[in-house]
Amino acid sequence: MTNSLLELKNEVAIIAKPRDNPEVEFIPFSQEELVTIVAPFHPFAHKGEVEVEDLAKEPLIMKEQRSGTRKKVETLFSEHDIRPNVVMETSNSEFIKQLVARGKGYFVSSEGGSRA
């Protein structure tokens, strides 16, 4: 999409992941909030908010390396100088649902985005 702007094929484009390019101005259109997804019996299930420090103590199921949500989660932990307890990495959303439902860990998703 960035190339289509540079080639004057489009005047405006809405994209999920802007690439740095000095010839194009990127203006945030919306911002997604991260939500923690846990099994109904998990201690976090009935909390309104969870501290990052508390999340780091629990088993985390992460999406694959290229995932935009994963990058947001990694940035969140990095900003707090905390290392998460990643127990599994997968791109299979159905598998993530099964693991979370069994209480094998929690998952972080973008609110409004696709959920595992």
N, C-alpha and C positions, 0 to 999 in steps of 0.2 A: 504494500500500500504506500509506503514511503516513496518508492520509486515512481509510482503513478502520480504522486504529487510533484516530484521533481521533473517528470516528463510532461507536466501540465495536462495529464489525462483526467485528473480530479482536482477540485479546489479544496475539498475537505475530506478527511478520512477519519473514521473512528477505529482505533486499534487497541488491542489488549496490552501489548508490550512495545512501548516506543523504543526505537534505537536512536542512540545519539547521532545527530546529524546537524551540523551548524546551518545548513540551508533550509531546515524545516523547524517551525515553531511547534512545540508540543504543549498543549494546554490540558490539564486534567479535566476530564468530563464527569467522572464519578469516582467514588472511593468505596471499596468494599471493606466490610468489617470481618475480622476473623472470629469464627465460632468454634467452640470445642464440642465434639460429639463423643458421647460416652454411653455405656449401657445404662438402662434405667435404674439398676441397683448400685451404680457407682456413686461414691460419696460426692462427686462433683455434680451429679444429675439434678440436684435441687438447689444448687447455688446460683445466684444471679451472675456473679463474676468469679473468676478464678485468678489468683496471682500467678505470674510467670514462674516464680520460685517454686510454687506448689506443682505446677505442670511438669517442671524438670524432674521431679521425684517419681513421676508416674511413667509407665511404659507408653511410648509414642509410636504410632504407626504412620509412616511418612509415604507420600507419593514419590514417584520417580524423580530423578535429578532435574529434569527439564520443566517440571511443574512450576507454574507461577505462584501458586499457593505455597508450595514448599519453600520457595525463595523468600516469601513474606514471613513464614514461620522461622526460617533460619535467621533472618534479619532481626526478628523480635527477640529471639534468644541471645543473639550476638550483642544487641544493644544493651542487654542486661548482664552481659558477660557471664552467661550461664550456658552450660552444655546440656542439651536434652538427652533423655534416656530412650534413644531410638532402638526399638526392638525388631522392626521390620520395615522394609522398603518394598513397595509394589505399585504397579500401575493398574492393578485389577480392582476396580471399585466394588465388585460383588464380594471379593475376598476380604476387603477392608470392612465391609458391612458385617460379615460373619464374625470376624475377629473382635470387632467392637461389641457386637451383640453378646458374645461369649465372655466379655470382660477381660480380653487379652491385651487391651490397651485402649488409648483414646486416639482420636483423629481430629485434625484441625482443617476446617473448610472455610471458604470465603462465603459470607452470608450473601444470599441471592445467587450464588454460583451453583454449580452442580455439586450435589452432596454424595458422599460415598454410601 
